[in-house]
């Protein structure tokens, strides 16, 4: 076993730890907020169709494909390149963060939906009585 090589590799990997933590925290926060909005949309008739389609789309495609589509796909559209968002969308960090947020929102929305649907009508009635 080559211990100096392993030590050098570990130090190189630890250099990426702050960026990994940054992306994880921001994607969980952004995805959680977007998931709350999706669950609110599910309460409306038209918004429910949009929310279900969004969850179906982002849970049904691999995250790597989503990252590629956001980074390479959006950059190939002239309308995006001429928009105000282009300075953000041409940077790999923001494209990766956007993909992680959109993907996390779909999964978190389903988790929240399952939790909200698990509350019995009797519990809701008791909560209304208690104020």
C-alpha positions as a printed Julia matrix, in Angstrom:
131×3 Matrix{Float64}:
   0.0    0.0     0.0
   1.38   3.39   -1.02
   0.73   5.58    2.04
   2.19   8.82    0.63
  -0.07   8.51   -2.41
  -3.12   7.89   -0.21
  -2.25  10.88    1.97
  -1.79  13.11   -1.06
  -5.09  11.92   -2.54
  -6.94  12.49    0.74
  -5.6   16.03    0.99
  -6.63  16.72   -2.61
 -10.14  15.43   -1.89
 -10.43  17.5     1.27
  -9.86  20.65   -0.8
 -13.31  20.1    -2.34
 -15.08  19.63    0.99
 -16.11  23.3     1.49
 -17.69  23.44   -1.97
 -19.5   20.15   -1.36
 -20.91  21.37    1.95
 -21.88  24.68    0.35
 -23.77  22.97   -2.48
 -25.44  20.52   -0.1
 -26.71  23.16    2.32
 -27.89  25.6    -0.36
 -29.6   22.91   -2.41
 -31.44  21.57    0.64
 -32.59  25.05    1.64
 -33.67  26.02   -1.87
 -35.24  22.64   -2.55
 -37.17  22.75    0.72
 -38.6   26.17   -0.04
 -39.54  25.13   -3.57
 -41.09  21.91   -2.23
 -43.3   23.92    0.11
 -44.45  25.98   -2.87
 -45.14  22.82   -4.88
 -47.26  21.42   -2.06
 -49.22  24.65   -1.9
 -49.74  24.41   -5.66
 -51.08  20.88   -5.25
 -53.99  22.31   -3.3
 -55.27  24.12   -6.41
 -56.8   22.43   -9.42
 -54.55  23.7   -12.23
 -51.47  24.0   -10.01
 -51.9   20.39   -8.96
 -51.39  19.24  -12.54
 -48.26  21.37  -12.84
 -46.87  20.11   -9.52
 -47.51  16.47  -10.39
 -45.87  16.93  -13.81
 -42.87  18.66  -12.22
 -42.4   15.86   -9.7
 -42.86  13.21  -12.39
 -40.3   14.9   -14.64
 -37.58  15.53  -12.08
 -37.96  12.21  -10.26
 -38.11  10.3   -13.52
 -34.86  11.54  -15.01
 -31.35  11.0   -13.64
 -29.71  13.95  -11.88
 -26.69  13.82  -14.18
 -28.94  14.26  -17.22
 -30.63  17.21  -15.52
 -27.26  18.84  -14.82
 -26.2   18.34  -18.45
 -29.5   19.7   -19.76
 -29.28  22.81  -17.61
 -25.6   23.49  -18.3
 -25.34  22.53  -21.96
 -28.99  22.65  -23.05
 -29.92  26.08  -21.74
 -26.67  27.56  -23.02
 -27.5   26.48  -26.55
 -30.72  28.52  -26.62
 -30.22  32.04  -28.04
 -33.04  33.44  -25.9
 -31.24  32.32  -22.74
 -27.89  33.68  -23.91
 -29.47  37.09  -24.5
 -31.39  37.14  -21.2
 -30.5   38.69  -17.87
 -29.87  35.23  -16.39
 -27.03  34.38  -18.77
 -24.2   35.59  -16.46
 -25.44  33.07  -13.87
 -26.27  30.23  -16.25
 -22.88  30.24  -17.96
 -21.17  29.47  -14.63
 -21.0   25.73  -13.78
 -21.52  26.41  -10.06
 -24.9   28.08  -10.53
 -26.06  25.5   -13.08
 -25.13  22.69  -10.71
 -26.82  24.41   -7.79
 -29.96  25.02   -9.86
 -30.09  21.37  -10.93
 -29.64  20.18   -7.34
 -32.34  22.54   -6.07
 -34.84  21.47   -8.75
 -34.13  17.78   -8.16
 -34.25  18.08   -4.37
 -37.53  19.99   -4.54
 -39.22  17.13   -6.4
 -38.14  14.52   -3.87
 -38.83  16.72   -0.84
 -42.25  17.62   -2.23
 -43.18  13.94   -2.32
 -41.91  13.43    1.22
 -43.96  16.38    2.47
 -47.02  15.25    0.51
 -46.83  11.81    2.08
 -46.51  13.32    5.53
 -49.41  15.68    5.01
 -51.62  12.93    3.61
 -50.84  10.74    6.63
 -52.59  13.18    8.97
 -56.05  11.82    9.68
 -59.17  14.01    9.32
 -59.84  13.51   13.03
 -56.45  14.99   13.88
 -57.14  17.99   11.65
 -60.49  18.49   13.35
 -58.88  18.27   16.78
 -56.26  20.83   15.73
 -58.97  23.22   14.53
 -60.81  22.86   17.85
 -57.62  23.61   19.8
 -57.04  26.7    17.72
